[in-house]
Amino acid sequence: AMLAAARRSGAVVLAGGPDAGLRPAYYLRAGADAVVPGEGEAASLALVMALRGEDYRASEALLKRTGGIHYLDAYGTVRRSEGEAEGVDIARLPRPSRDPVETRIHLQRWNDLGRRPALSLRSAWGCPFPCGYCTNSAFGRPYRRRAPSAVVDEMEELVYAYDLERLLFDDETFLTDSLWLREFAAELTRRGL
């Protein structure tokens, strides 16, 4: 219902994530203009850039030439666009947008709950292990990790900007790479954090 409502409002609707990647027909028939399977940063960006040049109208021709997506053709048949979306170097991804006012409201909510304020960040995406029961294996999510210095840069920025006592890591497997952890600890020590 939400996809159809968004489509009726005139928005171009893009669906992503594990379920949409497994069942693109369901999402497309429910109102999505396109489904981005797997890690969708590059395909999503390519699609948005293509839409900008077409007054944000998702024509079949535009969808067909945007690599790495599923769409419905004029006959209602699910199609996969030509080509593949390239993976994105996580070093090139921007940090999350943290509006100062909204971030301070978020931190105040921690205080209101009687807890020490915290913000979250990520040092890695995916998982290096091929466990048969896990969605990471099923969807082929590659394991990618940011450089320790980049993670410490972000930590330093957050601690000083928001006077934080703690940060939360949203990584699925933060402690699995001992070499990375040694480099990370050395960088924290070097900066006196």
Rosetta blueprint (number, residue, H / E / L):
1 A L
2 M H
3 L H
4 A H
5 A H
6 A H
7 R H
8 R H
9 S L
10 G L
11 A L
12 V L
13 V L
14 L E
15 A E
16 G E
17 G L
18 P H
19 D H
20 A H
21 G H
22 L H
23 R L
24 P H
25 A H
26 Y H
27 Y H
28 L H
29 R H
30 A L
31 G L
32 A L
33 D L
34 A E
35 V E
36 V E
37 P L
38 G L
39 E L
40 G L
41 E H
42 A H
43 A H
44 S H
45 L H
46 A H
47 L H
48 V H
49 M H
50 A H
51 L H
52 R H
53 G L
54 E L
55 D L
56 Y L
57 R L
58 A L
59 S L
60 E H
61 A H
62 L H
63 L H
64 K H
65 R H
66 T L
67 G L
68 G L
69 I L
70 H E
71 Y E
72 L E
73 D L
74 A L
75 Y L
76 G L
77 T L
78 V E
79 R E
80 R E
81 S L
82 E L
83 G L
84 E L
85 A L
86 E L
87 G L
88 V L
89 D L
90 I H
91 A H
92 R H
93 L L
94 P L
95 R L
96 P L
97 S L
98 R L
99 D L
100 P H
101 V H
102 E H
103 T H
104 R H
105 I H
106 H H
107 L H
108 Q H
109 R H
110 W H
111 N H
112 D H
113 L L
114 G L
115 R L
116 R L
117 P L
118 A E
119 L E
120 S E
121 L E
122 R L
123 S L
124 A E
125 W E
126 G L
127 C L
128 P L
129 F L
130 P L
131 C L
132 G L
133 Y L
134 C L
135 T H
136 N H
137 S H
138 A H
139 F H
140 G L
141 R L
142 P L
143 Y L
144 R E
145 R E
146 R L
147 A L
148 P H
149 S H
150 A H
151 V H
152 V H
153 D H
154 E H
155 M H
156 E H
157 E H
158 L H
159 V H
160 Y H
161 A H
162 Y H
163 D L
164 L L
165 E L
166 R E
167 L E
168 L E
169 F E
170 D L
171 D L
172 E L
173 T L
174 F L
175 L L
176 T L
177 D L
178 S H
179 L H
180 W H
181 L H
182 R H
183 E H
184 F H
185 A H
186 A H
187 E H
188 L H
189 T H
190 R H
191 R H
192 G L
193 L L
